[in-house]
Amino acid sequence: MTYGSSNADNAIQHNLQPVGVYECEVKLKFRLLEESLVDCDREQLLQLVVDAFAYGSDEYLETLHTEVAVQQVSELEASPEMRRQLIRLRNANCTK
């Protein structure tokens, strides 16, 4: 542990890390006690499931399987919008 460093110092060091494009795949399998999910649209269902999983296992959620894969990919695989944001982030880091 380093004494004398502040959260601001840590935040600055974190922001100086190189920014890249990552492809992330998350597979979750769990049982959820909930009111009918049949009427939910895809976005509502995804938000409900992510919120429930983020809250953690309890008497309403039982995790069966979790798999996470992350890999860095070429910037050219990102959308034009993401590439522009990547340039902005890198430019912001250069000015610090």
N, CA, C and O atoms as a Tinker XYZ file with bonds, in Angstrom:
   384  protein
     1  N      0.843000   -1.183000    0.000000    73     2
     2  CA     0.000000    0.000000    0.000000    64     1     3
     3  C      0.883000    1.239000    0.000000    63     2     4     5
     4  O      1.854000    1.319000    0.753000    81     3
     5  N      0.549000    2.186000   -0.831000    73     3     6
     6  CA     1.308000    3.422000   -0.904000    64     5     7
     7  C      0.629000    4.473000   -0.052000    63     6     8     9
     8  O     -0.552000    4.767000   -0.235000    81     7
     9  N      1.378000    5.036000    0.879000    73     7    10
    10  CA     0.824000    6.079000    1.733000    64     9    11
    11  C      1.060000    7.427000    1.084000    63    10    12    13
    12  O      2.054000    7.626000    0.385000    81    11
    13  N      0.145000    8.345000    1.317000    73    11    14
    14  CA     0.306000    9.694000    0.812000    64    13    15
    15  C     -0.289000    9.914000   -0.564000    63    14    16    17
    16  O     -0.320000   11.050000   -1.038000    81    15
    17  N     -0.763000    8.863000   -1.222000    73    15    18
    18  CA    -1.402000    9.074000   -2.520000    64    17    19
    19  C     -2.894000    9.282000   -2.304000    63    18    20    21
    20  O     -3.512000    8.635000   -1.458000    81    19
    21  N     -3.445000   10.178000   -3.067000    73    19    22
    22  CA    -4.863000   10.490000   -2.914000    64    21    23
    23  C     -5.674000    9.788000   -3.986000    63    22    24    25
    24  O     -5.122000    9.240000   -4.940000    81    23
    25  N     -6.988000    9.811000   -3.821000    73    23    26
    26  CA    -7.871000    9.255000   -4.842000    64    25    27
    27  C     -7.719000   10.006000   -6.153000    63    26    28    29
    28  O     -7.842000    9.414000   -7.226000    81    27
    29  N     -7.453000   11.304000   -6.079000    73    27    30
    30  CA    -7.258000   12.096000   -7.297000    64    29    31
    31  C     -6.034000   11.603000   -8.059000    63    30    32    33
    32  O     -6.062000   11.502000   -9.285000    81    31
    33  N     -4.946000   11.293000   -7.326000    73    31    34
    34  CA    -3.745000   10.759000   -7.979000    64    33    35
    35  C     -4.059000    9.439000   -8.671000    63    34    36    37
    36  O     -3.631000    9.205000   -9.801000    81    35
    37  N     -4.807000    8.581000   -7.989000    73    35    38
    38  CA    -5.172000    7.294000   -8.571000    64    37    39
    39  C     -6.046000    7.483000   -9.802000    63    38    40    41
    40  O     -5.885000    6.763000  -10.788000    81    39
    41  N     -6.968000    8.438000   -9.760000    73    39    42
    42  CA    -7.844000    8.700000  -10.902000    64    41    43
    43  C     -7.035000    9.195000  -12.092000    63    42    44    45
    44  O     -7.299000    8.796000  -13.226000    81    43
    45  N     -6.059000   10.053000  -11.850000    73    43    46
    46  CA    -5.219000   10.563000  -12.935000    64    45    47
    47  C     -4.409000    9.427000  -13.540000    63    46    48    49
    48  O     -4.315000    9.318000  -14.763000    81    47
    49  N     -3.821000    8.579000  -12.700000    73    47    50
    50  CA    -3.041000    7.459000  -13.208000    64    49    51
    51  C     -3.929000    6.519000  -14.014000    63    50    52    53
    52  O     -3.509000    6.006000  -15.051000    81    51
    53  N     -5.161000    6.290000  -13.543000    73    51    54
    54  CA    -6.079000    5.412000  -14.260000    64    53    55
    55  C     -6.413000    5.996000  -15.632000    63    54    56    57
    56  O     -6.489000    5.260000  -16.616000    81    55
    57  N     -6.612000    7.315000  -15.703000    73    55    58
    58  CA    -6.951000    7.958000  -16.963000    64    57    59
    59  C     -5.800000    7.938000  -17.954000    63    58    60    61
    60  O     -6.028000    8.074000  -19.157000    81    59
    61  N     -4.572000    7.773000  -17.485000    73    59    62
    62  CA    -3.423000    7.749000  -18.377000    64    61    63
    63  C     -3.186000    6.372000  -18.987000    63    62    64    65
    64  O     -2.312000    6.212000  -19.838000    81    63
    65  N     -3.955000    5.386000  -18.559000    73    63    66
    66  CA    -3.835000    4.056000  -19.135000    64    65    67
    67  C     -4.286000    4.106000  -20.594000    63    66    68    69
    68  O     -5.221000    4.834000  -20.928000    81    67
    69  N     -3.630000    3.341000  -21.462000    73    67    70
    70  CA    -4.046000    3.341000  -22.862000    64    69    71
    71  C     -5.485000    2.827000  -22.999000    63    70    72    73
    72  O     -5.894000    1.878000  -22.331000    81    71
    73  N     -6.221000    3.476000  -23.872000    73    71    74
    74  CA    -7.611000    3.101000  -24.110000    64    73    75
    75  C     -7.648000    2.255000  -25.364000    63    74    76    77
    76  O     -7.022000    2.600000  -26.366000    81    75
    77  N     -8.370000    1.157000  -25.322000    73    75    78
    78  CA    -8.476000    0.279000  -26.475000    64    77    79
    79  C     -9.902000   -0.155000  -26.695000    63    78    80    81
    80  O    -10.803000    0.225000  -25.946000    81    79
    81  N    -10.103000   -0.945000  -27.715000    73    79    82
    82  CA   -11.414000   -1.489000  -28.046000    64    81    83
    83  C    -11.418000   -2.954000  -27.633000    63    82    84    85
    84  O    -10.529000   -3.720000  -28.005000    81    83
    85  N    -12.416000   -3.325000  -26.871000    73    83    86
    86  CA   -12.511000   -4.683000  -26.362000    64    85    87
    87  C    -13.838000   -5.300000  -26.759000    63    86    88    89
    88  O    -14.877000   -4.639000  -26.753000    81    87
    89  N    -13.786000   -6.561000  -27.098000    73    87    90
    90  CA   -14.997000   -7.316000  -27.375000    64    89    91
    91  C    -15.252000   -8.182000  -26.152000    63    90    92    93
    92  O    -14.396000   -8.962000  -25.733000    81    91
    93  N    -16.428000   -8.032000  -25.595000    73    91    94
    94  CA   -16.770000   -8.735000  -24.362000    64    93    95
    95  C    -17.973000   -9.634000  -24.604000    63    94    96    97
    96  O    -18.962000   -9.226000  -25.213000    81    95
    97  N    -17.870000  -10.848000  -24.124000    73    95    98
    98  CA   -18.981000  -11.788000  -24.227000    64    97    99
    99  C    -19.281000  -12.296000  -22.827000    63    98   100   101
   100  O    -18.397000  -12.787000  -22.125000    81    99
   101  N    -20.532000  -12.171000  -22.438000    73    99   102
   102  CA   -20.960000  -12.612000  -21.118000    64   101   103
   103  C    -22.117000  -13.582000  -21.305000    63   102   104   105
   104  O    -23.116000  -13.263000  -21.951000    81   103
   105  N    -21.969000  -14.758000  -20.736000    73   103   106
   106  CA   -23.052000  -15.743000  -20.761000    64   105   107
   107  C    -23.480000  -15.979000  -19.322000    63   106   108   109
   108  O    -22.680000  -16.359000  -18.468000    81   107
   109  N    -24.747000  -15.749000  -19.081000    73   107   110
   110  CA   -25.302000  -15.935000  -17.745000    64   109   111
   111  C    -26.459000  -16.913000  -17.832000    63   110   112   113
   112  O    -27.288000  -16.847000  -18.740000    81   111
   113  N    -26.497000  -17.796000  -16.895000    73   111   114
   114  CA   -27.641000  -18.693000  -16.794000    64   113   115
   115  C    -28.050000  -18.703000  -15.335000    63   114   116   117
   116  O    -27.254000  -19.032000  -14.456000    81   115
   117  N    -29.296000  -18.341000  -15.088000    73   115   118
   118  CA   -29.776000  -18.301000  -13.715000    64   117   119
   119  C    -31.279000  -18.438000  -13.689000    63   118   120   121
   120  O    -31.959000  -18.280000  -14.704000    81   119
   121  N    -31.779000  -18.733000  -12.516000    73   119   122
   122  CA   -33.223000  -18.795000  -12.291000    64   121   123
   123  C    -33.621000  -17.555000  -11.527000    63   122   124   125
   124  O    -32.928000  -17.120000  -10.607000    81   123
   125  N    -34.755000  -16.988000  -11.924000    73   123   126
   126  CA   -35.205000  -15.733000  -11.349000    64   125   127
   127  C    -36.676000  -15.836000  -10.983000    63   126   128   129
   128  O    -37.502000  -16.227000  -11.808000    81   127
   129  N    -37.000000  -15.487000   -9.750000    73   127   130
   130  CA   -38.395000  -15.378000   -9.339000    64   129   131
   131  C    -38.845000  -13.959000   -9.641000    63   130   132   133
   132  O    -38.303000  -12.998000   -9.095000    81   131
   133  N    -39.832000  -13.831000  -10.507000    73   131   134
   134  CA   -40.279000  -12.507000  -10.944000    64   133   135
   135  C    -41.700000  -12.631000  -11.458000    63   134   136   137
   136  O    -42.151000  -13.714000  -11.830000    81   135
   137  N    -42.399000  -11.505000  -11.474000    73   135   138
   138  CA   -43.710000  -11.489000  -12.110000    64   137   139
   139  C    -43.518000  -11.787000  -13.586000    63   138   140   141
   140  O    -42.386000  -11.812000  -14.069000    81   139
   141  N    -44.585000  -12.009000  -14.295000    73   139   142
   142  CA   -44.525000  -12.408000  -15.700000    64   141   143
   143  C    -43.576000  -11.527000  -16.508000    63   142   144   145
   144  O    -43.684000  -10.301000  -16.497000    81   143
   145  N    -42.659000  -12.165000  -17.198000    73   143   146
   146  CA   -41.704000  -11.458000  -18.054000    64   145   147
   147  C    -42.123000  -11.510000  -19.520000    63   146   148   149
   148  O    -41.440000  -10.960000  -20.384000    81   147
   149  N    -43.242000  -12.170000  -19.801000    73   147   150
   150  CA   -43.685000  -12.357000  -21.179000    64   149   151
   151  C    -44.025000  -11.024000  -21.842000    63   150   152   153
   152  O    -43.795000  -10.858000  -23.040000    81   151
   153  N    -44.566000  -10.076000  -21.084000    73   151   154
   154  CA   -44.996000   -8.797000  -21.651000    64   153   155
   155  C    -43.864000   -7.780000  -21.795000    63   154   156   157
   156  O    -44.077000   -6.709000  -22.363000    81   155
   157  N    -42.677000   -8.087000  -21.298000    73   155   158
   158  CA   -41.551000   -7.146000  -21.371000    64   157   159
   159  C    -40.970000   -7.128000  -22.782000    63   158   160   161
   160  O    -40.890000   -8.162000  -23.446000    81   159
   161  N    -40.563000   -5.932000  -23.231000    73   159   162
   162  CA   -39.817000   -5.892000  -24.485000    64   161   163
   163  C    -38.364000   -6.260000  -24.178000    63   162   164   165
   164  O    -37.987000   -6.406000  -23.016000    81   163
   165  N    -37.571000   -6.405000  -25.206000    73   163   166
   166  CA   -36.187000   -6.878000  -25.048000    64   165   167
   167  C    -35.370000   -5.980000  -24.127000    63   166   168   169
   168  O    -34.637000   -6.475000  -23.271000    81   167
   169  N    -35.491000   -4.655000  -24.295000    73   167   170
   170  CA   -34.716000   -3.714000  -23.479000    64   169   171
   171  C    -35.129000   -3.774000  -22.010000    63   170   172   173
   172  O    -34.274000   -3.757000  -21.124000    81   171
   173  N    -36.429000   -3.844000  -21.748000    73   171   174
   174  CA   -36.912000   -3.942000  -20.366000    64   173   175
   175  C    -36.415000   -5.226000  -19.722000    63   174   176   177
   176  O    -35.959000   -5.228000  -18.579000    81   175
   177  N    -36.509000   -6.316000  -20.471000    73   175   178
   178  CA   -36.074000   -7.609000  -19.954000    64   177   179
   179  C    -34.581000   -7.608000  -19.661000    63   178   180   181
   180  O    -34.153000   -8.096000  -18.615000    81   179
   181  N    -33.795000   -7.069000  -20.567000    73   179   182
   182  CA   -32.347000   -7.008000  -20.360000    64   181   183
   183  C    -32.009000   -6.173000  -19.132000    63   182   184   185
   184  O    -31.159000   -6.567000  -18.335000    81   183
   185  N    -32.662000   -5.023000  -18.969000    73   183   186
   186  CA   -32.416000   -4.166000  -17.808000    64   185   187
   187  C    -32.795000   -4.880000  -16.515000    63   186   188   189
   188  O    -32.061000   -4.805000  -15.529000    81   187
   189  N    -33.923000   -5.565000  -16.511000    73   187   190
   190  CA   -34.367000   -6.296000  -15.328000    64   189   191
   191  C    -33.374000   -7.397000  -14.967000    63   190   192   193
   192  O    -33.025000   -7.568000  -13.798000    81   191
   193  N    -32.926000   -8.136000  -15.965000    73   191   194
   194  CA   -32.002000   -9.246000  -15.734000    64   193   195
   195  C    -30.650000   -8.739000  -15.244000    63   194   196   197
   196  O    -30.082000   -9.304000  -14.310000    81   195
   197  N    -30.128000   -7.684000  -15.859000    73   195   198
   198  CA   -28.834000   -7.129000  -15.435000    64   197   199
   199  C    -28.929000   -6.594000  -14.009000    63   198   200   201
   200  O    -28.033000   -6.830000  -13.199000    81   199
   201  N    -30.005000   -5.876000  -13.698000    73   199   202
   202  CA   -30.189000   -5.361000  -12.335000    64   201   203
   203  C    -30.249000   -6.492000  -11.322000    63   202   204   205
   204  O    -29.616000   -6.425000  -10.268000    81   203
   205  N    -31.010000   -7.529000  -11.641000    73   203   206
   206  CA   -31.144000   -8.662000  -10.721000    64   205   207
   207  C    -29.802000   -9.348000  -10.515000    63   206   208   209
   208  O    -29.442000   -9.687000   -9.388000    81   207
   209  N    -29.061000   -9.554000  -11.598000    73   207   210
   210  CA   -27.774000  -10.237000  -11.480000    64   209   211
   211  C    -26.760000   -9.379000  -10.737000    63   210   212   213
   212  O    -25.964000   -9.898000   -9.955000    81   211
   213  N    -26.782000   -8.074000  -10.973000    73   211   214
   214  CA   -25.855000   -7.166000  -10.288000    64   213   215
   215  C    -26.125000   -7.138000   -8.790000    63   214   216   217
   216  O    -25.199000   -6.981000   -7.993000    81   215
   217  N    -27.371000   -7.287000   -8.410000    73   215   218
   218  CA   -27.733000   -7.294000   -6.993000    64   217   219
   219  C    -27.149000   -8.518000   -6.299000    63   218   220   221
   220  O    -26.776000   -8.451000   -5.127000    81   219
   221  N    -27.069000   -9.630000   -7.014000    73   219   222
   222  CA   -26.451000  -10.831000   -6.465000    64   221   223
   223  C    -27.455000  -11.910000   -6.129000    63   222   224   225
   224  O    -28.663000  -11.679000   -6.094000    81   223
   225  N    -26.925000  -13.090000   -5.883000    73   223   226
   226  CA   -27.778000  -14.225000   -5.554000    64   225   227
   227  C    -28.473000  -14.001000   -4.225000    63   226   228   229
   228  O    -27.868000  -13.542000   -3.256000    81   227
   229  N    -29.725000  -14.326000   -4.198000    73   227   230
   230  CA   -30.520000  -14.280000   -2.979000    64   229   231
   231  C    -31.665000  -15.271000   -3.152000    63   230   232   233
   232  O    -31.576000  -16.173000   -3.985000    81   231
   233  N    -32.731000  -15.121000   -2.385000    73   231   234
   234  CA   -33.837000  -16.067000   -2.500000    64   233   235
   235  C    -34.649000  -15.871000   -3.781000    63   234   236   237
   236  O    -35.524000  -16.682000   -4.083000    81   235
   237  N    -34.372000  -14.804000   -4.540000    73   235   238
   238  CA   -35.077000  -14.545000   -5.793000    64   237   239
   239  C    -34.241000  -14.859000   -7.029000    63   238   240   241
   240  O    -34.777000  -14.921000   -8.135000    81   239
   241  N    -32.954000  -15.056000   -6.858000    73   239   242
   242  CA   -32.074000  -15.305000   -7.992000    64   241   243
   243  C    -31.081000  -16.398000   -7.636000    63   242   244   245
   244  O    -30.408000  -16.338000   -6.607000    81   243
   245  N    -31.004000  -17.382000   -8.494000    73   243   246
   246  CA   -30.087000  -18.505000   -8.294000    64   245   247
   247  C    -29.185000  -18.614000   -9.527000    63   246   248   249
   248  O    -29.658000  -18.918000  -10.623000    81   247
   249  N    -27.901000  -18.367000   -9.343000    73   247   250
   250  CA   -26.945000  -18.434000  -10.449000    64   249   251
   251  C    -26.633000  -19.889000  -10.767000    63   250   252   253
   252  O    -26.314000  -20.675000   -9.876000    81   251
   253  N    -26.727000  -20.237000  -12.040000    73   251   254
   254  CA   -26.427000  -21.592000  -12.486000    64   253   255
   255  C    -25.091000  -21.667000  -13.222000    63   254   256   257
   256  O    -24.347000  -22.634000  -13.063000    81   255
   257  N    -24.786000  -20.643000  -14.028000    73   255   258
   258  CA   -23.550000  -20.664000  -14.822000    64   257   259
   259  C    -23.182000  -19.235000  -15.212000    63   258   260   261
   260  O    -24.045000  -18.441000  -15.587000    81   259
   261  N    -21.900000  -18.919000  -15.119000    73   259   262
   262  CA   -21.396000  -17.612000  -15.533000    64   261   263
   263  C    -20.120000  -17.822000  -16.339000    63   262   264   265
   264  O    -19.218000  -18.548000  -15.921000    81   263
   265  N    -20.058000  -17.180000  -17.493000    73   263   266
   266  CA   -18.872000  -17.268000  -18.346000    64   265   267
   267  C    -18.599000  -15.884000  -18.931000    63   266   268   269
   268  O    -19.498000  -15.251000  -19.485000    81   267
   269  N    -17.365000  -15.421000  -18.806000    73   267   270
   270  CA   -16.988000  -14.099000  -19.303000    64   269   271
   271  C    -15.727000  -14.234000  -20.151000    63   270   272   273
   272  O    -14.755000  -14.871000  -19.746000    81   271
   273  N    -15.760000  -13.625000  -21.331000    73   271   274
   274  CA   -14.586000  -13.609000  -22.208000    64   273   275
   275  C    -14.373000  -12.182000  -22.696000    63   274   276   277
   276  O    -15.308000  -11.526000  -23.156000    81   275
   277  N    -13.128000  -11.707000  -22.591000    73   275   278
   278  CA   -12.778000  -10.356000  -23.031000    64   277   279
   279  C    -11.525000  -10.449000  -23.885000    63   278   280   281
   280  O    -10.550000  -11.100000  -23.510000    81   279
   281  N    -11.562000   -9.792000  -25.038000    73   279   282
   282  CA   -10.359000   -9.738000  -25.869000    64   281   283
   283  C    -10.273000   -8.385000  -26.550000    63   282   284   285
   284  O    -11.281000   -7.812000  -26.963000    81   283
   285  N     -9.060000   -7.891000  -26.659000    73   283   286
   286  CA    -8.847000   -6.621000  -27.345000    64   285   287
   287  C     -8.919000   -6.874000  -28.845000    63   286   288   289
   288  O     -8.376000   -7.856000  -29.352000    81   287
   289  N     -9.599000   -5.969000  -29.544000    73   287   290
   290  CA    -9.747000   -6.106000  -30.991000    64   289   291
   291  C     -9.200000   -4.859000  -31.675000    63   290   292   293
   292  O     -8.948000   -3.839000  -31.033000    81   291
   293  N     -9.027000   -4.958000  -32.956000    73   291   294
   294  CA    -8.536000   -3.831000  -33.746000    64   293   295
   295  C     -9.527000   -2.676000  -33.673000    63   294   296   297
   296  O    -10.741000   -2.880000  -33.651000    81   295
   297  N     -8.994000   -1.472000  -33.636000    73   295   298
   298  CA    -9.847000   -0.279000  -33.625000    64   297   299
   299  C    -10.720000   -0.221000  -34.868000    63   298   300   301
   300  O    -11.804000    0.362000  -34.838000    81   299
   301  N    -10.262000   -0.815000  -35.952000    73   299   302
   302  CA   -11.015000   -0.791000  -37.205000    64   301   303
   303  C    -12.300000   -1.609000  -37.122000    63   302   304   305
   304  O    -13.202000   -1.434000  -37.941000    81   303
   305  N    -12.387000   -2.500000  -36.136000    73   303   306
   306  CA   -13.600000   -3.290000  -35.958000    64   305   307
   307  C    -14.691000   -2.509000  -35.236000    63   306   308   309
   308  O    -15.854000   -2.912000  -35.251000    81   307
   309  N    -14.331000   -1.411000  -34.614000    73   307   310
   310  CA   -15.308000   -0.588000  -33.895000    64   309   311
   311  C    -16.097000    0.261000  -34.892000    63   310   312   313
   312  O    -15.651000    0.521000  -36.009000    81   311
   313  N    -17.263000    0.677000  -34.458000    73   311   314
   314  CA   -18.091000    1.554000  -35.292000    64   313   315
   315  C    -17.407000    2.915000  -35.428000    63   314   316   317
   316  O    -16.544000    3.255000  -34.618000    81   315
   317  N    -17.780000    3.688000  -36.434000    73   315   318
   318  CA   -17.209000    5.035000  -36.570000    64   317   319
   319  C    -17.437000    5.886000  -35.319000    63   318   320   321
   320  O    -16.568000    6.670000  -34.938000    81   319
   321  N    -18.594000    5.736000  -34.682000    73   319   322
   322  CA   -18.881000    6.500000  -33.466000    64   321   323
   323  C    -17.909000    6.135000  -32.346000    63   322   324   325
   324  O    -17.403000    7.010000  -31.643000    81   323
   325  N    -17.651000    4.835000  -32.188000    73   323   326
   326  CA   -16.713000    4.406000  -31.144000    64   325   327
   327  C    -15.294000    4.863000  -31.457000    63   326   328   329
   328  O    -14.553000    5.238000  -30.548000    81   327
   329  N    -14.907000    4.836000  -32.724000    73   327   330
   330  CA   -13.563000    5.291000  -33.089000    64   329   331
   331  C    -13.393000    6.778000  -32.797000    63   330   332   333
   332  O    -12.340000    7.208000  -32.326000    81   331
   333  N    -14.436000    7.564000  -33.077000    73   331   334
   334  CA   -14.362000    8.999000  -32.756000    64   333   335
   335  C    -14.232000    9.203000  -31.253000    63   334   336   337
   336  O    -13.455000   10.047000  -30.807000    81   335
   337  N    -14.986000    8.439000  -30.468000    73   335   338
   338  CA   -14.899000    8.560000  -29.012000    64   337   339
   339  C    -13.517000    8.144000  -28.524000    63   338   340   341
   340  O    -12.975000    8.759000  -27.606000    81   339
   341  N    -12.952000    7.122000  -29.117000    73   339   342
   342  CA   -11.605000    6.672000  -28.767000    64   341   343
   343  C    -10.590000    7.783000  -29.025000    63   342   344   345
   344  O     -9.703000    8.018000  -28.204000    81   343
   345  N    -10.715000    8.459000  -30.150000    73   343   346
   346  CA    -9.819000    9.583000  -30.465000    64   345   347
   347  C     -9.985000   10.687000  -29.433000    63   346   348   349
   348  O     -8.997000   11.257000  -28.970000    81   347
   349  N    -11.235000   10.996000  -29.066000    73   347   350
   350  CA   -11.477000   12.034000  -28.052000    64   349   351
   351  C    -10.823000   11.665000  -26.724000    63   350   352   353
   352  O    -10.188000   12.504000  -26.086000    81   351
   353  N    -10.979000   10.415000  -26.312000    73   351   354
   354  CA   -10.389000    9.974000  -25.042000    64   353   355
   355  C     -8.871000   10.072000  -25.077000    63   354   356   357
   356  O     -8.250000   10.527000  -24.116000    81   355
   357  N     -8.283000    9.651000  -26.170000    73   355   358
   358  CA    -6.826000    9.727000  -26.284000    64   357   359
   359  C     -6.352000   11.175000  -26.300000    63   358   360   361
   360  O     -5.345000   11.503000  -25.672000    81   359
   361  N     -7.064000   12.040000  -27.009000    73   359   362
   362  CA    -6.698000   13.457000  -27.035000    64   361   363
   363  C     -6.835000   14.079000  -25.655000    63   362   364   365
   364  O     -6.007000   14.904000  -25.269000    81   363
   365  N     -7.851000   13.705000  -24.913000    73   363   366
   366  CA    -8.044000   14.228000  -23.556000    64   365   367
   367  C     -6.909000   13.772000  -22.647000    63   366   368   369
   368  O     -6.459000   14.534000  -21.792000    81   367
   369  N     -6.441000   12.537000  -22.823000    73   367   370
   370  CA    -5.331000   12.026000  -22.014000    64   369   371
   371  C     -4.021000   12.719000  -22.359000    63   370   372   373
   372  O     -3.161000   12.881000  -21.494000    81   371
   373  N     -3.859000   13.128000  -23.608000    73   371   374
   374  CA    -2.618000   13.800000  -24.025000    64   373   375
   375  C     -2.494000   15.191000  -23.425000    63   374   376   377
   376  O     -1.380000   15.683000  -23.250000    81   375
   377  N     -3.599000   15.828000  -23.110000    73   375   378
   378  CA    -3.560000   17.193000  -22.587000    64   377   379
   379  C     -3.312000   17.225000  -21.093000    63   378   380   381
   380  O     -3.153000   18.306000  -20.525000    81   379
   381  N     -3.274000   16.077000  -20.438000    73   379   382
   382  CA    -3.072000   16.050000  -18.977000    64   381   383
   383  C     -1.618000   15.969000  -18.632000    63   382   384
   384  O     -1.264000   15.937000  -17.453000    81   383
